[in-house]
Amino acid sequence: MPYGYHGRILHVSLTDQTWTVEEPDSRFYRKYLGGSAMGAYYLLKNTPAHADPLGPENTLSLMLSVITGAPFSGQSRVAATAKSPYSGLVAESTAGGFWPAQLKFAGFDGIVLRGRAQSPVYLWVHDGEVELRDATHLSGQFTADVEDAIRDELGDQRVQVLQCGPAAEAGVRFGALINNANRANGRKGLGTVMASKNLRAVAVRGRDRPEIADAEAARALARWGADHLEESGVAGMHHLGTASATVTQSRSGGLPTRNWSSGSFEGVETIGGQWMADTIGKGMDTCYACVVRCKPVVEVAEGAFAVDPRYGGPEYETIATFGSYCGVSDIAAVARANQLCNMYGMDTISCGATIAWAMDCYEHGLLSSEDTGGLDLRFGNADAMVTMVELIGRREGLGRLLGEGSAMAARELGVGQELVVAVKNQELPAHMPQVKRGLGLLYVVDPRGADHTVCEHDTSYMGFPDRMAELDLLDAVPGNVLDDEKVRFSVYSQRLISCVDSLCMCKFCFGPAWQLYGPSQMVEAVRCVTGWNVSLWELMKVGERQLNLLRAFNAREGVGSERDVVPEKLFVPLQGGATDGVALTQDEMVHAVARYYEMVGWDSDGRPTRAKLQELALGWLADELGL
């Protein structure tokens, strides 16, 4: 019998309203572990090349891992994978909460969704049973209302609901998947994929907890985490969430401001984590079995920027994109924008960054008040920013165009391309390559587009030498350096984080630097749950396998290095603050990209080679690609 997982993957054909259960053997689980790697596997196996991302042939998978539901911090996450309607390339995003653990307890390790229902439905998975139910009455409803309606209909308030929102139903390209009304698989339009399948939600509930190989070792790992929380690098998140980084980022010149024109924001104090906690904070929420409690909850009782605590509170990325990106220094306005994104089901990063782009265009005279419907869309106008979020969610006025994202909007308008800060159409998150150059390299080469969660950040190399040594990273270089050693650091930390995504682990709890648990404890977690005598080397190979699966999907679409492009604006010197005058250079990025390809075993066009795929036991994929 397997430990930690069920050995059951649910396959649902929405077109036929039928389902089957696949029971892969233990070798399959050990090879892919779950999460992102397993999702990429099913995407490649089930979605034909050049399929329409919003057509029935696209495959949407919701994958757990072999450790999901175990009794220690950082294991209740789900990885969603599909072809992105935002980039036309591979899409993968993870989210936490209680939904992942409940799916595991419902008797499955993942769900593969194909086809398109004739009319809106939701999937009900409970204690090994599966139903498709009518969801016509849920269409156009906000996420919390849908969650309440499904729980009332099923007669169980502990049912967990993962859903797309009304924005995705209306066709917003960066529609998110939302669970618990405030946790998001946010990026790359995965909610829009779900909506295209006429699937409004997946509701889960169960009581079947897989047996753990060494329950006492798992409990010991949990106790160690609780005992060492306050002395770990996540202690600040325990009190303020990721918002704790906002003021520090600005002081170091690493907080994107006014659409990436500066790295420092003069209004940062009134959108920082401590200010938020002191003014509108209601406490901290958590995910299943986690002691970190890093999820802020806020409330604004009345006024134009009223906020219901049901929708949580803004994280650092959201504070930056609706705050400093847009020149807005009102934390209530930022929190209201965050709530609207959770209500409508939209990615806060792409939404806020696209509005910042539009503000930049407005300031440069590329958009007029006629284009904006009379909105004075200048940097710093909190009312206009919040109004635009709602217009995007409803796809009204200029919001219809901005719901396509900044890159597509610029192409459609024929203006503002030089102001777009995106890779593979995906807007950059709020960590600046000018300060963290290795991260900037991975913004460019990662198959999913710009993503701050795909590797360890540059600043950690010098700060955590003992844990870095576990990855054979011994020659630390500063964050603003992009030499061959920094490329090596990016490659190795990316492989570890790729495995974290395949294990559906939280990157605040498991990682190679400041996280609660280090690499050796990551190995220990897998061993005590599954009983497998895994090594760090084996886990790193899973991470490498995941990355090559994702990149191979893009290669099958005919895409390689031509999409690995640095946004023009990053070559423009920043203005003000600690990074005044700082910019990336073409030469350093061209060299780093070429060196990265060489180190990971890809050809000069950025495509995996047959030799690399064979070395990763992915010969079947090399055959499919015709290598």
C-alpha positions as CSV (number, residue, x, y, z in Angstrom):
1,M,0.0,0.0,0.0
2,P,1.2,3.6,-0.6
3,Y,1.9,5.9,2.3
4,G,0.9,9.6,2.1
5,Y,-1.1,9.3,-1.1
6,H,-4.0,7.3,-2.4
7,G,-2.7,6.2,-5.8
8,R,-5.9,7.6,-7.4
9,I,-6.1,10.3,-10.1
10,L,-9.6,11.5,-11.1
11,H,-10.1,12.1,-14.8
12,V,-13.3,14.1,-15.7
13,S,-14.7,14.5,-19.2
14,L,-16.9,17.6,-18.9
15,T,-18.2,17.1,-22.5
16,D,-19.5,13.6,-21.8
17,Q,-20.2,14.2,-18.1
18,T,-18.3,11.1,-17.3
19,W,-15.2,10.3,-15.1
20,T,-12.7,7.5,-14.6
21,V,-10.1,6.8,-11.9
22,E,-6.5,6.2,-12.9
23,E,-4.3,4.2,-10.5
24,P,-0.6,4.9,-11.4
25,D,2.0,2.7,-9.8
26,S,4.5,3.9,-7.2
27,R,7.2,4.5,-9.8
28,F,5.1,7.1,-11.4
29,Y,4.6,8.9,-8.1
30,R,8.2,8.8,-7.2
31,K,9.3,10.0,-10.6
32,Y,7.0,13.1,-10.6
33,L,5.9,13.4,-6.9
34,G,2.8,15.4,-7.8
35,G,2.1,19.1,-8.2
36,S,3.7,21.0,-11.1
37,A,5.6,18.0,-12.6
38,M,2.6,15.8,-12.6
39,G,0.4,18.5,-14.0
40,A,2.9,19.1,-16.8
41,Y,2.9,15.4,-17.6
42,Y,-0.9,15.3,-18.0
43,L,-0.9,18.5,-20.0
44,L,1.6,17.0,-22.5
45,K,-0.2,13.7,-22.6
46,N,-3.7,15.1,-23.1
47,T,-3.5,18.4,-24.9
48,P,-2.6,18.4,-28.6
49,A,0.0,20.8,-29.9
50,H,-1.4,24.2,-30.9
51,A,-4.7,23.7,-29.1
52,D,-6.9,26.7,-28.4
53,P,-6.2,27.6,-24.7
54,L,-9.9,28.4,-24.3
55,G,-11.1,25.4,-26.4
56,P,-12.3,22.0,-25.0
57,E,-9.0,20.3,-26.0
58,N,-7.0,22.2,-23.3
59,T,-6.4,20.2,-20.2
60,L,-6.7,21.7,-16.7
61,S,-5.2,19.7,-13.9
62,L,-5.4,20.3,-10.2
63,M,-2.6,18.3,-8.6
64,L,-1.6,17.5,-5.0
65,S,1.5,15.6,-4.0
66,V,2.6,12.6,-2.1
67,I,2.8,14.6,1.2
68,T,-0.4,16.8,0.9
69,G,-2.4,16.5,4.1
70,A,0.5,15.5,6.4
71,P,0.5,16.9,9.9
72,F,3.2,19.6,9.5
73,S,3.4,23.1,8.2
74,G,3.6,24.0,4.5
75,Q,2.0,20.9,2.8
76,S,-1.5,22.0,1.9
77,R,-1.1,23.4,-1.6
78,V,-2.5,22.7,-5.1
79,A,-0.8,23.2,-8.4
80,A,-3.0,24.1,-11.4
81,T,-1.6,23.5,-14.9
82,A,-3.0,24.2,-18.4
83,K,-2.2,26.0,-21.6
84,S,-2.4,29.7,-20.8
85,P,-4.9,32.0,-22.6
86,Y,-2.6,34.8,-21.4
87,S,0.7,33.7,-23.1
88,G,-0.4,30.8,-25.3
89,L,2.3,28.8,-23.5
90,V,2.4,26.6,-20.5
91,A,0.7,27.8,-17.4
92,E,1.2,26.6,-13.8
93,S,0.3,28.3,-10.5
94,T,0.1,27.1,-6.9
95,A,-2.2,28.1,-4.0
96,G,-2.6,27.2,-0.4
97,G,-5.5,27.0,2.1
98,F,-7.7,24.1,3.2
99,W,-8.9,23.0,-0.2
100,P,-5.8,20.9,-1.1
101,A,-5.9,18.9,2.1
102,Q,-9.6,18.3,1.7
103,L,-9.2,17.0,-1.8
104,K,-6.6,14.5,-0.5
105,F,-9.0,13.5,2.3
106,A,-11.8,13.1,-0.3
107,G,-9.7,10.2,-1.7
108,F,-7.8,11.6,-4.7
109,D,-4.3,12.8,-5.4
110,G,-5.3,15.1,-8.3
111,I,-8.0,15.9,-10.9
112,V,-7.5,16.1,-14.7
113,L,-10.3,18.1,-16.4
114,R,-11.0,17.9,-20.1
115,G,-13.7,19.0,-22.6
116,R,-16.4,21.6,-22.1
117,A,-19.8,21.2,-20.4
118,Q,-22.9,22.2,-22.4
119,S,-24.1,24.4,-19.5
120,P,-22.5,25.6,-16.3
121,V,-21.7,22.9,-13.8
122,Y,-19.7,22.3,-10.6
123,L,-17.8,19.2,-9.6
124,W,-18.6,17.7,-6.2
125,V,-15.9,15.3,-4.9
126,H,-16.5,13.7,-1.5
127,D,-15.3,10.5,0.2
128,G,-14.3,8.8,-3.0
129,E,-17.6,9.8,-4.8
130,V,-17.9,12.1,-7.8
131,E,-20.9,14.2,-9.0
132,L,-21.4,16.9,-11.6
133,R,-24.1,19.3,-10.5
134,D,-25.9,22.2,-12.3
135,A,-24.3,25.6,-11.7
136,T,-26.5,27.8,-13.8
137,H,-27.7,29.7,-10.8
138,L,-24.1,30.5,-9.8
139,S,-23.1,32.2,-13.1
140,G,-22.0,35.8,-12.6
141,Q,-21.9,35.6,-8.8
142,F,-19.1,36.8,-6.6
143,T,-16.8,34.1,-5.2
144,A,-17.9,34.3,-1.5
145,D,-21.5,34.1,-2.6
146,V,-20.8,31.0,-4.7
147,E,-18.9,29.4,-1.8
148,D,-21.9,30.1,0.5
149,A,-24.4,28.8,-2.0
150,I,-22.6,25.5,-2.6
151,R,-22.1,24.9,1.1
152,D,-25.7,25.5,1.8
153,E,-26.8,23.3,-1.1
154,L,-24.6,20.5,0.1
155,G,-25.5,21.0,3.7
156,D,-22.0,21.1,5.0
157,Q,-20.2,24.3,6.0
158,R,-16.8,22.6,5.9
159,V,-16.9,21.9,2.2
160,Q,-14.0,23.6,0.5
161,V,-14.6,25.3,-2.9
162,L,-12.1,26.1,-5.6
163,Q,-13.6,28.3,-8.4
164,C,-13.2,30.7,-11.2
165,G,-15.0,34.0,-10.8
166,P,-17.3,36.3,-12.8
167,A,-14.3,38.0,-14.4
168,A,-13.2,34.8,-16.0
169,E,-16.7,34.0,-17.0
170,A,-16.8,37.4,-18.8
171,G,-13.5,36.6,-20.5
172,V,-10.8,38.5,-18.5
173,R,-7.6,36.9,-19.6
174,F,-6.0,36.9,-16.2
175,G,-8.8,35.2,-14.4
176,A,-7.7,33.4,-11.3
177,L,-8.7,30.3,-9.4
178,I,-10.0,31.3,-6.0
179,N,-10.5,29.1,-2.9
180,N,-11.8,30.2,0.5
181,A,-12.6,33.5,-1.2
182,N,-9.1,34.7,-0.6
183,R,-6.5,32.1,-1.8
184,A,-5.5,32.3,-5.4
185,N,-3.9,30.3,-8.2
186,G,-3.4,33.8,-9.5
187,R,-1.2,34.0,-12.5
188,K,-1.5,33.1,-16.2
189,G,-5.3,32.9,-16.6
190,L,-6.0,29.5,-15.1
191,G,-9.4,30.7,-13.9
192,T,-10.2,31.8,-17.4
193,V,-9.4,28.2,-18.6
194,M,-11.8,26.8,-16.0
195,A,-14.5,29.2,-17.1
196,S,-14.1,28.2,-20.7
197,K,-15.0,24.7,-19.7
198,N,-18.3,25.8,-18.2
199,L,-17.0,24.6,-14.9
200,R,-17.7,27.1,-12.2
201,A,-16.2,25.3,-9.2
202,V,-14.8,22.1,-7.7
203,A,-16.1,21.4,-4.2
204,V,-14.4,18.8,-2.0
205,R,-14.9,17.2,1.4
206,G,-13.5,13.9,2.9
207,R,-12.3,12.0,5.8
208,D,-10.0,9.4,4.2
209,R,-6.5,10.4,5.4
210,P,-3.7,8.3,3.9
211,E,-1.5,6.5,6.4
212,I,1.9,8.0,7.0
213,A,5.0,5.8,7.0
214,D,6.5,7.3,10.2
215,A,3.9,9.3,12.0
216,E,6.2,10.1,14.9
217,A,8.9,11.6,12.7
218,A,6.2,13.7,11.0
219,R,5.0,15.0,14.4
220,A,8.6,15.7,15.4
221,L,9.1,17.8,12.3
222,A,5.9,19.7,13.1
223,R,7.2,20.3,16.7
224,W,10.5,21.5,15.4
225,G,8.8,24.0,13.2
226,A,6.7,25.4,16.0
227,D,9.6,25.7,18.3
228,H,11.9,27.5,15.8
229,L,9.3,29.7,14.1
230,E,10.3,33.0,15.9
231,E,14.0,32.5,15.2
232,S,13.4,31.7,11.5
233,G,13.3,33.9,8.5
234,V,9.5,33.7,8.4
235,A,9.0,35.3,11.8
236,G,8.1,38.6,10.2
237,M,5.5,37.0,8.0
238,H,4.0,35.4,11.1
239,H,3.2,38.9,12.3
240,L,2.7,41.0,9.2
241,G,2.6,38.6,6.2
242,T,4.6,39.3,3.1
243,A,3.6,43.0,3.6
244,S,6.5,43.1,6.1
245,A,8.9,43.5,3.1
246,T,7.3,46.6,1.6
247,V,9.2,49.4,3.4
248,T,12.5,47.5,3.3
249,Q,12.1,47.0,-0.5
250,S,11.6,50.7,-1.0
251,R,14.5,51.7,1.1
252,S,16.8,49.4,-0.8
253,G,15.5,50.7,-4.1
254,G,13.8,47.5,-5.1
255,L,10.1,48.5,-4.9
256,P,8.7,49.1,-8.5
257,T,7.1,52.6,-8.5
258,R,5.0,54.4,-11.1
259,N,5.2,51.5,-13.6
260,W,8.9,50.7,-13.0
261,S,10.2,54.3,-13.4
262,S,11.7,54.2,-9.9
263,G,12.7,51.7,-7.2
264,S,11.6,53.8,-4.3
265,F,8.2,55.2,-3.4
266,E,7.8,58.3,-1.3
267,G,4.4,57.1,0.0
268,V,5.6,53.7,1.2
269,E,5.1,54.2,4.9
270,T,1.3,54.3,4.6
271,I,1.1,51.1,2.6
272,G,3.7,49.1,4.6
273,G,2.9,46.0,6.6
274,Q,3.0,47.7,10.0
275,W,0.8,50.5,8.9
276,M,-1.7,48.1,7.5
277,A,-1.7,46.1,10.8
278,D,-2.1,49.2,12.9
279,T,-4.9,50.8,10.9
280,I,-7.0,48.1,9.1
281,G,-5.6,44.8,10.3
282,K,-7.8,42.2,11.9
283,G,-5.2,39.4,12.5
284,M,-3.6,36.6,10.6
285,D,-5.1,33.6,8.9
286,T,-3.4,30.3,8.1
287,C,-3.5,27.2,5.9
288,Y,-4.2,23.6,7.0
289,A,-1.9,22.5,9.8
290,C,0.5,25.4,9.4
291,V,2.0,27.4,12.3
292,V,3.3,30.3,10.2
293,R,-0.1,32.0,9.9
294,C,1.2,34.4,7.2
295,K,-2.2,35.4,5.6
296,P,-3.3,39.0,6.6
297,V,-6.9,39.8,7.3
298,V,-8.1,43.4,7.1
299,E,-11.4,45.3,7.5
300,V,-12.6,48.7,6.4
301,A,-16.0,49.2,7.9
302,E,-17.4,51.9,5.6
303,G,-16.8,54.3,2.8
304,A,-15.8,54.0,-0.8
305,F,-13.0,51.6,0.1
306,A,-15.0,49.3,2.4
307,V,-13.4,45.9,2.8
308,D,-15.0,42.7,4.1
309,P,-12.5,40.5,6.1
310,R,-14.0,37.4,4.4
311,Y,-11.8,38.4,1.4
312,G,-8.6,38.4,3.4
313,G,-6.0,41.2,2.9
314,P,-3.3,42.3,0.4
315,E,0.1,40.6,0.3
316,Y,3.3,42.4,-0.7
317,E,2.9,41.8,-4.4
318,T,-0.7,43.2,-4.3
319,I,0.4,46.2,-2.2
320,A,3.1,47.0,-4.7
321,T,1.0,46.6,-7.9
322,F,-2.0,48.6,-6.7
323,G,0.1,50.8,-4.5
324,S,3.6,51.9,-5.6
325,Y,3.2,50.7,-9.2
326,C,0.2,53.1,-9.5
327,G,1.7,55.8,-7.2
328,V,-1.1,55.2,-4.7
329,S,-0.3,55.6,-0.9
330,D,-3.7,54.8,0.6
331,I,-3.7,51.3,2.1
332,A,-7.6,51.2,2.2
333,A,-7.7,51.7,-1.5
334,V,-5.2,49.0,-2.1
335,A,-7.1,46.6,0.2
336,R,-10.3,47.4,-1.7
337,A,-8.6,46.6,-5.0
338,N,-7.5,43.3,-3.5
339,Q,-11.0,42.5,-2.4
340,L,-12.4,43.3,-5.9
341,C,-9.9,40.9,-7.4
342,N,-10.9,38.2,-5.0
343,M,-14.6,38.8,-5.6
344,Y,-14.3,38.8,-9.4
345,G,-11.5,36.2,-9.4
346,M,-8.6,38.1,-11.0
347,D,-4.8,38.0,-10.6
348,T,-3.8,41.0,-8.5
349,I,-0.3,41.3,-10.1
350,S,-1.5,41.4,-13.7
351,C,-4.5,43.6,-12.8
352,G,-2.5,46.2,-10.9
353,A,0.5,46.2,-13.3
354,T,-1.8,46.6,-16.3
355,I,-3.5,49.6,-14.6
356,A,-0.1,51.1,-13.9
357,W,0.8,50.7,-17.6
358,A,-2.4,52.5,-18.5
359,M,-1.6,55.3,-16.1
360,D,1.9,55.6,-17.6
361,C,0.3,55.8,-21.1
362,Y,-2.2,58.4,-19.8
363,E,0.7,60.5,-18.3
364,H,2.5,60.3,-21.7
365,G,-0.6,61.4,-23.6
366,L,-1.0,57.9,-25.3
367,L,-4.4,57.5,-23.7
368,S,-6.9,60.3,-23.4
369,S,-9.8,61.0,-21.0
370,E,-12.0,59.9,-23.9
371,D,-10.3,56.5,-23.9
372,T,-10.7,56.2,-20.1
373,G,-14.4,57.2,-20.0
374,G,-13.6,60.4,-18.2
375,L,-11.4,58.8,-15.5
376,D,-8.4,60.9,-14.6
377,L,-6.0,58.0,-14.8
378,R,-2.9,59.6,-13.4
379,F,-0.5,58.1,-11.0
380,G,-1.6,58.5,-7.4
381,N,-5.4,58.7,-8.1
382,A,-6.7,56.0,-5.7
383,D,-10.3,56.5,-6.8
384,A,-9.5,56.0,-10.5
385,M,-7.4,52.9,-9.7
386,V,-10.1,51.2,-7.7
387,T,-12.8,52.1,-10.3
388,M,-10.6,50.6,-13.0
389,V,-10.3,47.3,-11.2
390,E,-14.1,47.1,-11.1
391,L,-14.4,48.0,-14.8
392,I,-11.9,45.3,-15.6
393,G,-13.8,42.7,-13.6
394,R,-17.0,43.7,-15.4
395,R,-15.2,44.1,-18.8
396,E,-16.8,47.6,-19.2
397,G,-15.3,50.6,-21.0
398,L,-11.5,50.7,-21.0
399,G,-11.7,47.7,-18.6
400,R,-12.6,45.5,-21.6
401,L,-9.2,46.2,-23.2
402,L,-7.2,46.2,-20.0
403,G,-8.7,42.8,-19.2
404,E,-6.5,41.5,-22.0
405,G,-3.3,42.5,-20.0
406,S,-0.8,45.2,-20.8
407,A,1.1,43.4,-23.6
408,M,-2.1,42.6,-25.6
409,A,-3.6,46.0,-24.9
410,A,-0.5,47.7,-26.2
411,R,-0.6,45.6,-29.4
412,E,-4.3,46.3,-29.9
413,L,-3.9,50.0,-29.4
414,G,-0.6,50.3,-31.3
415,V,0.9,52.5,-28.5
416,G,2.8,52.1,-25.2
417,Q,4.7,48.9,-26.2
418,E,7.9,50.5,-24.7
419,L,6.1,51.0,-21.4
420,V,5.0,47.3,-21.0
421,V,7.0,45.5,-18.3
422,A,6.2,41.8,-19.1
423,V,7.8,38.6,-20.3
424,K,5.8,36.2,-22.4
425,N,2.9,38.6,-21.9
426,Q,3.0,38.2,-18.1
427,E,3.6,41.4,-16.1
428,L,6.6,41.4,-13.8
429,P,6.0,40.9,-10.1
430,A,7.3,43.3,-7.5
431,H,10.9,42.1,-7.2
432,M,13.3,44.2,-9.4
433,P,15.9,42.6,-11.7
434,Q,18.0,45.8,-11.3
435,V,18.5,44.7,-7.6
436,K,18.2,40.9,-8.0
437,R,19.8,40.2,-11.4
438,G,19.7,36.4,-11.1
439,L,15.9,36.6,-10.5
440,G,15.7,38.9,-13.5
441,L,17.4,36.2,-15.6
442,L,14.8,33.7,-14.6
443,Y,12.0,36.1,-15.3
444,V,13.3,35.9,-18.9
445,V,14.0,32.2,-19.3
446,D,11.3,30.5,-17.2
447,P,8.8,28.8,-19.5
448,R,5.8,30.3,-17.7
449,G,6.9,34.0,-18.0
450,A,8.0,36.4,-15.3
451,D,7.5,34.8,-11.9
452,H,9.1,35.7,-8.6
453,T,8.5,32.3,-7.0
454,V,10.5,30.1,-9.4
455,C,13.9,30.4,-7.6
456,E,15.6,31.7,-4.5
457,H,16.2,35.4,-4.6
458,D,19.7,36.8,-5.1
459,T,19.9,38.4,-1.7
460,S,19.7,35.0,0.0
461,Y,23.0,33.7,-1.4
462,M,25.1,35.9,0.9
463,G,22.8,35.7,3.8
464,F,22.3,32.0,4.4
465,P,25.6,30.2,3.7
466,D,24.9,27.0,5.7
467,R,21.7,26.1,3.8
468,M,23.2,27.3,0.5
469,A,26.1,24.8,1.1
470,E,23.6,22.0,1.0
471,L,23.1,22.9,-2.7
472,D,26.9,23.1,-3.3
473,L,26.5,26.9,-3.5
474,L,29.7,28.2,-1.7
475,D,30.9,31.3,-3.6
476,A,28.3,33.9,-2.8
477,V,28.1,37.1,-5.0
478,P,26.0,40.3,-4.4
479,G,22.5,40.6,-5.7
480,N,23.3,43.2,-8.4
481,V,25.9,40.9,-10.0
482,L,25.1,38.7,-12.9
483,D,28.2,36.5,-13.5
484,D,28.5,32.8,-14.2
485,E,28.4,32.0,-10.5
486,K,25.1,33.9,-10.2
487,V,23.7,31.9,-13.2
488,R,24.8,28.7,-11.4
489,F,23.0,29.9,-8.2
490,S,19.9,30.6,-10.3
491,V,20.0,27.2,-11.9
492,Y,20.5,25.2,-8.7
493,S,17.9,27.2,-6.6
494,Q,15.4,26.9,-9.5
495,R,15.7,23.2,-9.5
496,L,15.1,23.0,-5.7
497,I,12.1,25.3,-6.0
498,S,10.8,23.4,-8.9
499,C,10.7,20.3,-6.7
500,V,9.0,22.3,-4.0
501,D,6.3,23.0,-6.6
502,S,6.1,19.4,-7.5
503,L,5.7,18.4,-3.8
504,C,3.1,21.2,-3.4
505,M,5.1,22.6,-0.5
506,C,4.9,26.2,0.7
507,K,7.9,28.3,-0.3
508,F,7.7,30.1,3.0
509,C,8.1,26.8,4.9
510,F,10.5,24.8,2.7
511,G,13.5,26.2,0.7
512,P,17.3,26.7,0.6
513,A,17.6,29.9,2.7
514,W,15.4,31.9,5.1
515,Q,12.5,29.4,5.1
516,L,11.3,27.6,8.2
517,Y,12.7,24.3,7.0
518,G,15.9,23.8,4.9
519,P,16.7,21.3,2.1
520,S,17.7,18.4,4.5
521,Q,14.3,18.8,6.3
522,M,12.6,18.8,2.9
523,V,14.1,15.4,2.4
524,E,13.1,14.3,5.8
525,A,9.5,15.3,5.2
526,V,9.2,13.2,2.1
527,R,10.9,10.2,3.8
528,C,8.7,10.3,6.9
529,V,5.4,10.5,4.9
530,T,6.1,8.1,2.0
531,G,8.7,5.7,3.5
532,W,10.9,6.2,0.5
533,N,14.6,6.6,1.2
534,V,14.9,9.7,-1.1
535,S,17.9,11.9,-1.3
536,L,18.3,15.6,-2.0
537,W,19.9,14.6,-5.3
538,E,16.7,12.7,-6.2
539,L,14.5,15.6,-5.3
540,M,16.6,18.0,-7.3
541,K,16.3,15.7,-10.3
542,V,12.5,15.9,-10.0
543,G,12.8,19.7,-10.0
544,E,14.9,19.5,-13.2
545,R,12.4,17.1,-14.7
546,Q,9.5,19.5,-14.0
547,L,11.3,22.4,-15.6
548,N,12.1,20.4,-18.8
549,L,8.5,19.2,-19.0
550,L,7.3,22.8,-18.9
551,R,9.9,24.0,-21.4
552,A,9.2,21.1,-23.7
553,F,5.5,22.0,-23.9
554,N,6.6,25.4,-25.2
555,A,9.0,23.8,-27.7
556,R,6.1,21.6,-29.0
557,E,4.2,24.9,-29.6
558,G,7.1,26.0,-31.7
559,V,8.4,28.5,-29.2
560,G,12.0,28.9,-28.0
561,S,14.5,31.7,-27.2
562,E,12.6,34.3,-29.3
563,R,10.1,34.7,-26.3
564,D,12.9,35.0,-23.8
565,V,13.0,38.8,-24.1
566,V,13.9,41.5,-21.5
567,P,11.3,44.3,-21.4
568,E,12.7,47.5,-22.9
569,K,11.9,49.6,-19.8
570,L,14.4,47.6,-17.7
571,F,17.2,49.1,-19.7
572,V,16.1,52.6,-18.8
573,P,17.9,54.0,-15.7
574,L,15.7,54.2,-12.6
575,Q,15.0,57.6,-11.0
576,G,15.4,58.4,-7.3
577,G,16.2,56.4,-4.2
578,A,18.9,53.9,-3.6
579,T,18.9,52.6,-7.2
580,D,18.9,56.0,-8.9
581,G,20.5,55.6,-12.3
582,V,20.6,51.8,-12.2
583,A,19.6,49.8,-15.2
584,L,20.2,46.4,-16.8
585,T,22.4,46.1,-19.8
586,Q,21.9,44.1,-23.0
587,D,25.4,42.5,-22.8
588,E,25.0,41.0,-19.3
589,M,21.5,39.6,-20.1
590,V,22.5,38.1,-23.5
591,H,25.5,36.4,-21.9
592,A,23.5,35.2,-18.9
593,V,20.7,33.7,-21.0
594,A,23.2,31.9,-23.2
595,R,25.1,30.5,-20.2
596,Y,21.9,29.4,-18.6
597,Y,20.9,27.4,-21.7
598,E,24.3,25.7,-21.6
599,M,24.1,24.9,-17.9
600,V,20.7,23.3,-18.1
601,G,21.4,21.3,-21.2
602,W,19.2,23.2,-23.7
603,D,20.2,24.1,-27.2
604,S,21.0,27.7,-28.4
605,D,17.3,28.2,-29.1
606,G,16.4,27.4,-25.5
607,R,14.9,24.0,-26.3
608,P,15.6,20.8,-24.3
609,T,17.9,18.4,-26.1
610,R,17.2,14.7,-26.6
611,A,20.3,13.9,-24.4
612,K,18.9,16.0,-21.5
613,L,15.4,14.5,-21.8
614,Q,16.9,11.0,-21.9
615,E,19.0,11.8,-18.9
616,L,15.9,12.8,-17.0
617,A,14.0,9.5,-18.0
618,L,11.8,11.5,-20.4
619,G,12.6,9.6,-23.5
620,W,8.9,9.4,-24.4
621,L,8.9,13.2,-24.5
622,A,12.0,13.3,-26.8
623,D,10.1,11.0,-29.2
624,E,7.0,13.2,-29.1
625,L,9.1,16.3,-29.9
626,G,10.9,14.4,-32.8
627,L,14.3,15.0,-31.3
